Amino acid sequence: MAKVIKLRKGLDINLKGKAAKETASVECPGEYALCPEDFTGLKPKVVVKEGDAVKAGDALFVDKTHPEVCFVSPVSGTVSLVERGDRRKLLSVRVKCDMKFEGKTFKTDGDVKALLMESGIFGMIRQRPYDTVANPDETPKAIHVSAFNSMPLAQDFEYVLQGQEAEFQAGITALSKIAPVRLGVSSKQSAKALLGAANCEVYVFDGPAPAGNVGVQINHIDPINKGEVVWTVSAQGVAMIGRLFATGKVDMTKTVVLCGSQAEAPQYFTLIAGAAMDSILAGRVKAQKEGDSVRVISGNVLTGTKVAADGYLTFYSNQVTL
């Protein structure tokens, strides 16, 4: 039976622009980007050059410290740009999609951690303390997954989960072979796939924001002591891991919520990670008065990142707030 943890401190912030529970597909943009700055603690080394043909799952860059950890193309196509900044700092690797969506096939019957690193899905895993990309040399005492987000206008994962229950469970099962998995759910959720999830410990959190924050959940379940590390994975990241083990291919499709007071029709969209921001925003921003402008946030208004309208959705973000 799930353990219930009640939180009394906090505050739910109600903002205008909550998304309707309707999902539409985003037209595939011509170009996708993978940006090293999204991966805190990473020292990237490019392993492709402009003009190279790649499939979804082919490595674009690796971690210099741990070259076995790959960061891969989300689509098939051609490497169109290796973008560098000051002192040749790697800013992004861009892939022009060929619309064939061919994927590299991985063997799923070996070591779980090794497969996650080779396929690029290991990048979905973060490490506490410091919230950096997980260190494969470390052994976590647990892997924490928060299945809800209590930040303003955040997506409803129980709605997003519909149709992905088997993939989510497969992801939980795979992660449980690395370390014990602890799943945090909301007292407002009732989905059997969450409350009855197997191969993990389920904790029900009852209280206002920031109850959905995985750091808050870790502190209430089992605080990190000196010398210990835990890993965290987003709920949609777990589903991506499940798809990898079910199909042997990388599928970075995810559901993103477009919300906020300046969204023309706030709703959910399915797209592939690394998509250009304008593929989400085109025709979906309210008309502005002369001199006004819209602030585009990849994430929520409290912890999100301000991005350019012609930029790219950050790797971990499942929300765009206008």
VONUFI-833771 format. One record per residue (C-alpha): residue number from 1; residue in three letters; x, y, z. Coordinates in Angstrom, 3 decimals. Layout:
N
NUM|ala|X|Y|Z
...
This chain:
322
1|met|0.000|0.000|0.000
2|ala|1.269|3.492|-0.867
3|lys|2.615|5.605|1.971
4|val|0.944|9.005|2.433
5|ile|3.027|12.078|3.271
6|lys|1.156|15.277|4.164
7|leu|2.726|18.683|3.547
8|arg|1.285|21.826|5.119
9|lys|3.779|24.481|4.032
10|gly|3.661|25.880|0.522
11|leu|1.358|27.680|-1.860
12|asp|-0.426|26.789|-5.083
13|ile|-0.119|29.740|-7.474
14|asn|-3.057|30.114|-9.850
15|leu|-2.212|31.908|-13.086
16|lys|-4.225|32.578|-16.225
17|gly|-3.726|30.388|-19.261
18|lys|-4.278|26.845|-18.002
19|ala|-4.222|24.351|-20.867
20|ala|-7.267|22.441|-21.965
21|lys|-6.898|18.675|-21.939
22|glu|-6.652|18.435|-25.696
23|thr|-3.622|17.119|-27.565
24|ala|-2.510|18.022|-31.075
25|ser|0.556|17.047|-33.066
26|val|3.120|19.682|-33.979
27|glu|4.171|19.817|-37.608
28|cys|7.676|18.428|-37.887
29|pro|10.181|21.307|-38.116
30|gly|12.959|21.024|-40.633
31|glu|15.708|21.122|-38.020
32|tyr|16.323|19.786|-34.509
33|ala|19.037|20.814|-32.057
34|leu|20.831|19.203|-29.135
35|cys|22.405|21.795|-26.832
36|pro|25.151|20.822|-24.336
37|glu|24.174|23.697|-22.019
38|asp|21.025|21.751|-21.127
39|phe|23.192|19.097|-19.455
40|thr|24.735|20.583|-16.314
41|gly|28.186|19.196|-15.567
42|leu|28.785|17.915|-19.091
43|lys|32.095|18.379|-20.913
44|pro|31.029|17.739|-24.530
45|lys|33.154|16.249|-27.295
46|val|31.648|16.308|-30.797
47|val|31.833|12.994|-32.655
48|val|30.191|14.100|-35.925
49|lys|30.905|16.752|-38.518
50|glu|28.665|18.854|-40.716
51|gly|27.247|16.843|-43.602
52|asp|27.278|13.498|-41.775
53|ala|24.179|11.330|-42.150
54|val|22.711|10.154|-38.833
55|lys|19.829|8.052|-37.585
56|ala|17.820|8.641|-34.447
57|gly|20.030|7.227|-31.702
58|asp|23.382|8.003|-33.369
59|ala|25.750|9.929|-31.098
60|leu|26.275|13.644|-31.816
61|phe|28.586|14.297|-28.882
62|val|29.855|12.440|-25.808
63|asp|31.011|13.370|-22.329
64|lys|34.809|13.834|-22.280
65|thr|34.935|12.575|-18.698
66|his|32.808|9.510|-19.493
67|pro|33.007|8.916|-23.278
68|glu|30.675|5.936|-22.933
69|val|27.847|8.413|-22.173
70|cys|26.416|9.454|-25.539
71|phe|24.059|12.299|-26.450
72|val|22.223|11.329|-29.586
73|ser|20.234|12.667|-32.500
74|pro|16.468|12.653|-31.876
75|val|15.730|12.206|-35.612
76|ser|17.320|10.848|-38.762
77|gly|18.839|13.241|-41.267
78|thr|22.002|15.227|-41.888
79|val|24.140|17.191|-39.434
80|ser|23.496|20.720|-40.659
81|leu|25.487|22.774|-38.141
82|val|27.999|22.349|-35.346
83|glu|27.531|25.708|-33.644
84|arg|30.377|27.125|-31.545
85|gly|30.721|30.286|-29.502
86|asp|33.585|32.050|-27.724
87|arg|36.705|29.934|-27.269
88|arg|35.073|27.304|-29.481
89|lys|32.532|26.459|-26.805
90|leu|30.013|24.019|-28.254
91|leu|26.578|25.659|-28.326
92|ser|24.553|23.144|-30.320
93|val|24.596|20.369|-32.877
94|arg|21.746|20.656|-35.355
95|val|20.253|17.941|-37.530
96|lys|18.164|18.582|-40.641
97|cys|15.397|15.990|-40.533
98|asp|14.962|13.803|-43.632
99|met|11.360|12.970|-42.615
100|lys|12.142|9.221|-42.745
101|phe|12.483|8.898|-38.951
102|glu|14.859|5.949|-39.203
103|gly|16.326|4.753|-35.922
104|lys|19.405|2.864|-34.837
105|thr|18.561|-0.520|-33.294
106|phe|19.998|-1.398|-29.881
107|lys|20.211|-4.772|-28.134
108|thr|18.041|-4.674|-25.022
109|asp|19.085|-7.942|-23.374
110|gly|22.335|-6.678|-21.823
111|asp|23.291|-4.392|-18.953
112|val|20.641|-1.729|-18.334
113|lys|23.036|1.099|-17.478
114|ala|25.268|0.355|-20.491
115|leu|22.269|0.467|-22.844
116|leu|21.054|3.756|-21.395
117|met|24.501|5.306|-21.907
118|glu|24.928|4.009|-25.472
119|ser|21.423|5.040|-26.557
120|gly|21.623|8.585|-25.172
121|ile|18.697|8.068|-22.788
122|phe|21.103|8.176|-19.834
123|gly|21.028|11.961|-20.309
124|met|17.466|11.883|-18.932
125|ile|18.899|10.911|-15.541
126|arg|20.005|13.638|-13.120
127|gln|22.017|13.308|-9.930
128|arg|21.542|14.870|-6.493
129|pro|23.243|16.637|-4.884
130|tyr|23.931|19.416|-7.404
131|asp|21.316|18.351|-10.013
132|thr|23.904|17.466|-12.658
133|val|23.955|14.795|-15.347
134|ala|24.270|11.481|-13.503
135|asn|27.754|10.073|-13.010
136|pro|27.793|6.443|-14.244
137|asp|30.646|5.643|-11.852
138|glu|28.436|6.452|-8.853
139|thr|26.048|3.947|-7.306
140|pro|22.830|5.738|-6.299
141|lys|21.084|4.656|-3.126
142|ala|17.765|5.204|-4.929
143|ile|16.182|6.551|-8.110
144|his|13.379|9.071|-7.509
145|val|10.579|9.779|-9.986
146|ser|7.953|12.478|-9.434
147|ala|4.778|11.726|-11.383
148|phe|3.280|15.164|-10.835
149|asn|4.335|18.787|-11.037
150|ser|2.845|21.360|-8.668
151|met|4.405|24.420|-10.312
152|pro|2.125|27.037|-11.958
153|leu|0.275|25.805|-15.076
154|ala|2.277|22.568|-15.150
155|gln|1.125|19.656|-17.266
156|asp|-1.141|16.988|-15.819
157|phe|0.946|13.821|-16.105
158|glu|-2.042|11.608|-15.342
159|tyr|-3.561|12.954|-18.580
160|val|-0.259|12.626|-20.476
161|leu|0.172|9.042|-19.231
162|gln|-2.970|7.810|-21.003
163|gly|-1.922|5.249|-23.600
164|gln|1.636|5.043|-22.231
165|glu|0.952|2.951|-19.119
166|ala|2.882|-0.096|-20.362
167|glu|5.870|2.019|-21.427
168|phe|5.930|3.785|-18.060
169|gln|5.904|0.481|-16.179
170|ala|8.643|-0.931|-18.442
171|gly|10.769|2.111|-17.643
172|ile|10.236|1.687|-13.894
173|thr|11.166|-1.999|-14.161
174|ala|14.358|-1.224|-16.085
175|leu|15.464|1.441|-13.578
176|ser|14.764|-0.915|-10.663
177|lys|17.601|-3.121|-11.943
178|ile|20.016|-0.270|-11.191
179|ala|18.714|0.884|-7.789
180|pro|15.471|0.950|-5.762
181|val|12.892|3.205|-7.439
182|arg|10.737|5.573|-5.397
183|leu|7.722|7.007|-7.174
184|gly|6.054|10.173|-5.879
185|val|2.405|10.716|-6.836
186|ser|-0.229|13.278|-5.885
187|ser|-3.198|12.596|-3.624
188|lys|-5.288|14.033|-6.486
189|gln|-4.180|11.299|-8.873
190|ser|-6.069|8.022|-9.197
191|ala|-4.496|6.258|-12.196
192|lys|-3.830|2.596|-11.463
193|ala|-0.616|2.789|-13.497
194|leu|0.723|5.217|-10.875
195|leu|-0.783|4.054|-7.584
196|gly|-0.360|0.388|-8.497
197|ala|3.027|0.636|-10.211
198|ala|5.187|-2.460|-9.703
199|asn|8.907|-2.760|-8.917
200|cys|8.954|0.506|-6.962
201|glu|7.894|2.112|-3.697
202|val|4.947|4.475|-4.146
203|tyr|4.594|7.580|-1.964
204|val|1.479|9.765|-2.063
205|phe|2.035|13.476|-1.373
206|asp|-0.866|15.532|-0.082
207|gly|-0.242|19.266|0.012
208|pro|0.397|22.459|-1.972
209|ala|3.351|23.397|-4.163
210|pro|6.207|22.555|-4.110
211|ala|5.004|19.038|-3.206
212|gly|5.671|17.899|-6.787
213|asn|9.308|18.985|-6.638
214|val|11.469|15.859|-6.588
215|gly|13.910|17.509|-4.162
216|val|11.113|18.041|-1.650
217|gln|10.055|14.435|-2.077
218|ile|13.590|13.145|-1.512
219|asn|13.821|15.179|1.686
220|his|10.605|13.659|3.065
221|ile|11.235|10.075|1.928
222|asp|14.937|9.607|2.664
223|pro|17.212|12.682|2.916
224|ile|20.630|12.520|1.275
225|asn|23.460|12.059|3.762
226|lys|27.099|12.993|3.306
227|gly|28.728|10.802|0.687
228|glu|25.427|9.577|-0.763
229|val|23.902|10.273|-4.168
230|val|20.456|9.683|-5.638
231|trp|19.328|9.827|-9.236
232|thr|16.157|11.470|-10.516
233|val|14.199|10.912|-13.724
234|ser|11.195|12.819|-15.044
235|ala|7.988|10.856|-15.507
236|gln|8.122|11.262|-19.293
237|gly|11.784|10.254|-19.179
238|val|10.700|6.979|-17.586
239|ala|8.296|6.400|-20.498
240|met|11.139|7.056|-22.985
241|ile|13.246|4.450|-21.194
242|gly|10.346|2.006|-21.403
243|arg|9.986|2.578|-25.170
244|leu|13.705|1.907|-25.627
245|phe|13.447|-1.478|-23.912
246|ala|10.198|-2.334|-25.703
247|thr|11.358|-1.503|-29.235
248|gly|15.156|-1.364|-29.130
249|lys|15.027|2.124|-30.641
250|val|15.305|5.668|-29.321
251|asp|11.997|7.508|-29.446
252|met|12.205|10.959|-27.880
253|thr|8.588|11.840|-28.578
254|lys|7.050|13.675|-25.639
255|thr|4.021|15.737|-24.717
256|val|4.516|19.436|-24.057
257|val|1.946|21.803|-22.599
258|leu|1.657|25.291|-24.103
259|cys|0.159|27.607|-21.494
260|gly|0.151|31.116|-20.068
261|ser|-1.873|34.302|-20.401
262|gln|-0.486|35.061|-23.868
263|ala|-1.220|31.662|-25.405
264|glu|-4.029|31.885|-27.967
265|ala|-5.414|28.429|-27.151
266|pro|-3.494|26.715|-24.317
267|gln|-3.326|22.967|-24.902
268|tyr|-1.026|19.943|-25.160
269|phe|1.189|19.020|-28.102
270|thr|3.202|15.949|-29.019
271|leu|6.625|16.525|-30.532
272|ile|10.155|15.175|-30.605
273|ala|12.736|16.559|-28.177
274|gly|14.963|19.224|-29.700
275|ala|12.202|20.746|-31.813
276|ala|12.422|24.392|-32.803
277|met|10.361|26.671|-30.575
278|asp|8.593|28.287|-33.528
279|ser|7.033|24.919|-34.406
280|ile|5.100|25.217|-31.132
281|leu|4.450|28.955|-31.195
282|ala|3.446|29.525|-34.838
283|gly|-0.079|30.944|-34.855
284|arg|-0.568|30.251|-31.155
285|val|0.510|33.570|-29.588
286|lys|-2.021|36.310|-28.901
287|ala|-1.710|39.465|-31.000
288|gln|0.281|42.145|-29.192
289|lys|-0.174|45.896|-28.998
290|glu|2.511|48.035|-30.578
291|gly|5.574|48.073|-28.351
292|asp|4.554|44.994|-26.366
293|ser|6.371|41.669|-26.489
294|val|5.790|38.150|-25.210
295|arg|8.124|36.443|-22.770
296|val|8.698|32.842|-23.838
297|ile|9.717|30.502|-21.007
298|ser|10.860|26.927|-21.507
299|gly|9.376|25.561|-18.288
300|asn|7.299|27.340|-15.656
301|val|7.394|30.973|-14.510
302|leu|9.285|30.192|-11.288
303|thr|12.066|27.862|-12.401
304|gly|11.925|27.943|-16.222
305|thr|14.411|29.414|-18.677
306|lys|13.666|32.432|-20.853
307|val|14.292|31.494|-24.483
308|ala|14.129|33.215|-27.843
309|ala|11.042|32.577|-29.940
310|asp|13.347|31.273|-32.686
311|gly|15.305|29.063|-30.271
312|tyr|14.802|25.438|-29.264
313|leu|12.874|23.706|-26.511
314|thr|15.315|22.801|-23.740
315|phe|15.969|19.065|-23.381
316|tyr|14.245|18.466|-20.036
317|ser|11.326|20.856|-20.456
318|asn|7.758|19.592|-20.873
319|gln|6.170|23.044|-20.635
320|val|6.233|26.307|-22.591
321|thr|4.772|29.317|-20.803
322|leu|3.838|32.555|-22.593
